[in-house]
C-alpha cells in the first residue's frame, strides 16, 4: 500500500528524533573526550542514516562476507531469544558515522610509520565511546517501548579468521553501506561524505524509520582509484605495504599492528592499536573526493 502523507511525516519525525538524539549524545557526553591534558574531543558531529531491516542486501552479505553474517532480523531475534519469524513485520537499522576531529587527523598526517598519540587514543577510547553510543541508542529505544539491540554488544557477535584475515558476523562498514552512508575504498576503509577517518556503529529496532537511499552507482564509487583517477595515495601511506593496486591485505595489516606497533599498547594503555596512516594525508581523509568528479 502507498504511504500516506501523514505516515511519511510520522516516519520523518521519528528519523529526525533518533538522529538528533545521537547527535546530542555525541556533542554533550563527557565520554567523548580523550585522557589528554586538554581533554581533546574524540569525534565531531555524526552522520546518521537508516536501512530497511529486510533489505535484500543483508542476505547478500552472507555470500559477500560469510554465511555467518547476521541479518538484522536474525540479530534482533537472537537478542530476545526468539525466532526471526516471530519478530515484528517491519524492522529498521540505524547506522551512524563518528568523524574523527581535524586536530587528530592533522596529528596523524605527520606520521610515517606509527600513529600519533591522539590517533591511538581515538582508536581505543574512541571505540569505547562508540560502545556507549550503542548502549545509549538501545536503551533510549527500549524506554520508548521498542525492541532494540546493538549486534556488536551481544553474545552472538563473533570475530573470526579466514583466508583473507579477520572478519565478523556483523560488519559495521557494510551496515553503513546498506544505509547509504558511503562506499568502500582501495584500503578497505569506508568513504563517507565526511571522509574515511571515522568509526561507525549501528543498532536494530522495530521502530519504523524511512530507509535512506543508496545513491552510489557501485560499492567503490567514492574512491578516486576506482574512478580511474590513479590516486593510490593510501598505497604510499601504508607502512606495512599492505595496500596495493589489488586492494588491502588484512593479514599483513594486522601482523604489522601486532608486531611493529605492539609496544604502543602498553605505552598508551590501549588494548587495540591501528596506525590509520591510510586514512590521513589522503584525498578522502575528510571528504568524499568523488564529488569533484561530478562537477
C-alpha positions as CSV (number, residue, x, y, z in Angstrom):
1,X,0.0,0.0,0.0
2,X,1.2,3.6,-0.8
3,X,2.3,5.5,2.3
4,X,0.1,8.5,3.1
5,X,1.5,12.0,3.7
6,X,0.7,11.7,7.4
7,X,2.6,8.4,7.6
8,X,5.5,9.9,5.7
9,X,5.6,12.8,8.1
10,X,5.5,10.4,11.1
11,X,8.4,8.4,9.7
12,X,10.4,11.6,9.0
13,X,9.7,12.9,12.5
14,X,10.9,9.6,14.0
15,X,14.0,9.7,11.9
16,X,14.8,13.2,12.9
17,X,14.2,12.4,16.6
18,X,16.6,9.5,16.6
19,X,19.2,11.3,14.6
20,X,19.1,14.3,16.9
21,X,19.3,12.1,19.9
22,X,22.5,10.6,18.6
23,X,24.0,14.0,17.7
24,X,23.0,15.4,21.1
25,X,24.7,12.4,22.9
26,X,27.9,12.8,20.9
27,X,28.1,16.6,21.5
28,X,27.3,16.5,25.2
29,X,28.7,13.3,26.5
30,X,31.7,13.6,28.9
31,X,32.9,10.3,27.4
32,X,33.6,11.9,24.1
33,X,36.9,13.2,25.4
34,X,40.4,11.8,25.4
35,X,42.6,11.2,28.5
36,X,44.8,14.1,27.5
37,X,45.6,17.3,29.5
38,X,43.4,19.3,27.0
39,X,40.6,16.6,27.2
40,X,40.5,16.7,23.4
41,X,37.2,15.9,21.8
42,X,37.3,12.5,20.0
43,X,34.5,12.8,17.5
44,X,32.8,15.6,15.6
45,X,29.1,15.7,14.7
46,X,28.0,12.3,13.4
47,X,26.2,11.3,10.2
48,X,23.1,9.2,10.8
49,X,21.0,7.2,8.3
50,X,18.7,4.2,8.2
51,X,18.1,1.0,6.3
52,X,15.1,-1.3,6.0
53,X,15.8,-4.3,8.2
54,X,14.7,-6.7,5.5
55,X,16.6,-5.1,2.6
56,X,17.8,-7.9,0.4
57,X,21.4,-6.6,0.7
58,X,21.6,-8.1,4.2
59,X,21.0,-11.6,2.8
60,X,23.6,-10.9,0.1
61,X,26.2,-10.2,2.8
62,X,26.0,-13.9,3.7
63,X,27.7,-14.5,0.3
64,X,29.8,-11.4,0.1
65,X,31.2,-11.6,3.7
66,X,30.4,-15.0,5.1
67,X,27.3,-17.3,5.6
68,X,27.5,-16.5,9.4
69,X,26.9,-12.8,8.8
70,X,23.6,-11.9,10.6
71,X,20.7,-10.2,9.0
72,X,19.0,-7.5,11.2
73,X,16.1,-9.8,11.8
74,X,18.4,-12.6,13.0
75,X,20.3,-10.2,15.2
76,X,17.2,-8.8,16.9
77,X,15.7,-12.2,17.3
78,X,18.8,-13.7,18.9
79,X,18.9,-10.7,21.4
80,X,15.4,-11.6,22.6
81,X,15.9,-15.4,22.3
82,X,13.2,-15.6,19.7
83,X,12.9,-17.0,16.2
84,X,13.4,-14.5,13.3
85,X,9.9,-15.2,12.1
86,X,8.5,-14.1,15.5
87,X,9.9,-10.6,15.1
88,X,7.6,-7.7,14.1
89,X,6.8,-7.2,10.4
90,X,8.9,-4.2,9.9
91,X,12.4,-3.7,11.3
92,X,14.8,-0.7,10.8
93,X,18.6,-0.4,11.1
94,X,20.1,2.8,12.4
95,X,23.7,3.4,11.3
96,X,26.0,6.3,12.3
97,X,29.4,7.6,11.4
98,X,31.6,9.3,14.0
99,X,34.0,11.5,12.2
100,X,37.5,11.9,13.7
101,X,38.3,15.6,14.6
102,X,40.6,17.7,12.4
103,X,43.1,18.1,15.2
104,X,43.6,14.3,15.5
105,X,43.7,13.9,11.7
106,X,46.3,16.6,11.4
107,X,48.5,15.0,14.1
108,X,48.4,11.7,12.2
109,X,49.2,13.3,8.8
110,X,52.7,14.0,10.2
111,X,53.4,10.3,10.9
112,X,55.2,7.9,8.6
113,X,55.5,4.6,10.5
114,X,53.4,4.8,13.7
115,X,50.2,6.5,14.7
116,X,50.1,9.8,16.6
117,X,49.1,9.9,20.3
118,X,45.7,11.4,19.5
119,X,45.1,8.7,16.9
120,X,45.9,6.0,19.4
121,X,43.5,7.4,21.9
122,X,40.8,7.7,19.2
123,X,41.2,4.1,18.2
124,X,40.9,2.8,21.8
125,X,39.0,5.4,23.8
126,X,37.0,6.4,20.8
127,X,35.7,2.9,20.2
128,X,34.8,2.6,23.9
129,X,32.8,5.8,23.4
130,X,31.2,4.2,20.3
131,X,30.1,1.4,22.6
132,X,28.5,4.0,24.9
133,X,26.7,5.4,21.8
134,X,25.3,1.9,21.0
135,X,24.2,1.4,24.6
136,X,22.5,4.8,24.7
137,X,20.6,4.3,21.4
138,X,19.4,0.8,22.5
139,X,18.4,2.0,26.0
140,X,16.6,5.0,24.6
141,X,14.6,2.9,22.1
142,X,13.7,0.4,24.8
143,X,12.5,3.2,27.0
144,X,10.2,4.2,24.1
145,X,8.7,0.7,24.2
146,X,10.6,-0.5,21.2
147,X,12.5,-3.7,20.6
148,X,16.2,-2.8,20.1
149,X,19.7,-4.3,20.0
150,X,23.2,-3.3,19.0
151,X,24.5,-6.6,17.5
152,X,28.2,-5.8,18.3
153,X,27.3,-5.8,22.0
154,X,25.5,-9.1,22.1
155,X,26.9,-12.6,22.9
156,X,26.1,-13.6,19.4
157,X,28.7,-11.2,17.9
158,X,31.8,-13.0,16.8
159,X,35.2,-12.2,15.3
160,X,36.6,-14.9,13.0
161,X,39.6,-15.6,10.9
162,X,39.5,-16.7,7.3
163,X,41.9,-16.9,4.4
164,X,41.7,-13.1,3.9
165,X,42.1,-12.2,7.6
166,X,39.7,-11.1,10.3
167,X,36.0,-10.7,9.7
168,X,32.9,-10.6,11.9
169,X,29.3,-11.7,11.7
170,X,28.2,-8.0,11.9
171,X,30.3,-5.6,9.8
172,X,29.6,-2.0,10.8
173,X,31.1,-0.8,7.5
174,X,28.7,-3.0,5.4
175,X,25.8,-1.9,7.6
176,X,26.7,1.7,6.8
177,X,26.8,0.9,3.1
178,X,23.3,-0.6,3.3
179,X,22.2,2.7,4.9
180,X,23.6,4.7,2.1
181,X,26.3,6.4,4.1
182,X,29.1,5.9,1.7
183,X,31.2,3.3,-0.2
184,X,34.4,1.3,0.2
185,X,37.9,2.3,-0.8
186,X,41.1,0.7,-2.0
187,X,42.3,0.5,1.6
188,X,39.2,-1.3,2.7
189,X,38.1,1.8,4.5
190,X,34.6,3.3,4.2
191,X,34.4,6.7,2.4
192,X,31.5,8.8,3.6
193,X,30.6,12.4,2.8
194,X,32.9,13.3,5.8
195,X,35.7,11.1,4.6
196,X,37.3,7.9,5.6
197,X,38.7,8.9,9.0
198,X,35.9,7.8,11.4
199,X,34.4,5.0,13.5
200,X,30.9,3.6,12.7
201,X,28.2,1.9,14.7
202,X,24.6,0.6,14.4
203,X,21.5,-0.7,16.1
204,X,18.4,-2.7,15.0
205,X,14.9,-1.8,16.1
206,X,11.3,-2.4,15.4
207,X,10.7,1.3,15.3
208,X,9.6,2.1,11.7
209,X,12.1,4.5,10.1
210,X,12.4,5.7,6.5
211,X,15.2,3.9,4.6
212,X,17.8,6.2,3.3
213,X,18.6,5.9,-0.4
214,X,21.8,4.3,-1.6
215,X,22.8,6.8,-4.3
216,X,26.3,5.4,-5.1
217,X,26.5,3.8,-8.5
218,X,28.6,0.9,-7.2
219,X,30.3,-0.2,-3.9
220,X,33.6,1.7,-4.7
221,X,32.1,4.8,-6.2
222,X,33.6,7.3,-3.7
223,X,37.2,6.0,-4.2
224,X,39.2,8.0,-6.7
225,X,41.4,5.0,-7.6
226,X,38.3,3.0,-8.8
227,X,37.0,6.1,-10.5
228,X,40.0,5.9,-12.8
229,X,41.9,8.9,-11.2
230,X,45.0,6.8,-10.5
231,X,45.1,8.0,-6.9
232,X,46.6,5.3,-4.8
233,X,47.7,7.7,-2.1
234,X,46.9,5.2,0.6
235,X,49.3,2.8,-1.0
236,X,52.2,5.2,-0.3
237,X,51.0,5.9,3.2
238,X,50.8,2.3,4.3
239,X,53.9,1.5,6.4
240,X,53.2,-2.3,6.3
241,X,53.0,-2.5,2.5
242,X,49.5,-4.0,3.0
243,X,47.8,-1.9,0.3
244,X,48.5,-2.3,-3.4
245,X,46.6,-1.7,-6.6
246,X,45.0,-5.1,-6.0
247,X,43.5,-3.9,-2.7
248,X,44.1,-4.3,1.0
249,X,45.9,-7.3,2.6
250,X,44.2,-7.6,6.0
251,X,46.6,-10.3,7.2
252,X,49.7,-8.2,6.5
253,X,48.0,-5.1,8.1
254,X,47.1,-7.0,11.3
255,X,50.6,-8.5,11.5
256,X,52.1,-5.1,11.4
257,X,49.9,-3.8,14.2
258,X,50.6,-6.9,16.3
259,X,54.4,-6.7,15.9
260,X,55.7,-3.3,14.9
261,X,53.1,-1.4,16.9
262,X,52.6,-3.7,19.8
263,X,54.8,-1.7,22.2
264,X,52.4,1.2,21.9
265,X,49.6,-0.8,23.5
266,X,51.5,-0.8,26.9
267,X,52.8,2.7,26.4
268,X,49.3,4.2,26.0
269,X,47.4,1.6,28.0
270,X,45.4,0.7,24.8
271,X,44.0,-2.7,24.1
272,X,43.8,-2.1,20.3
273,X,46.3,-0.3,18.1
274,X,45.8,0.8,14.4
275,X,48.1,3.2,12.6
276,X,45.4,4.8,10.5
277,X,48.0,6.3,8.2
278,X,46.0,5.3,5.1
279,X,43.1,7.4,6.5
280,X,45.1,10.6,6.7
281,X,47.0,12.7,4.3
282,X,44.9,11.2,1.5
283,X,42.2,12.9,-0.7
284,X,39.4,11.0,1.1
285,X,40.5,11.9,4.6
286,X,37.6,14.2,5.5
287,X,35.5,14.5,2.3
288,X,34.0,12.4,-0.5
289,X,36.6,13.1,-3.2
290,X,34.4,11.7,-5.9
291,X,32.2,14.8,-5.6
292,X,34.7,16.8,-7.5
293,X,34.3,14.4,-10.5
294,X,30.6,15.2,-10.6
295,X,31.4,18.8,-11.2
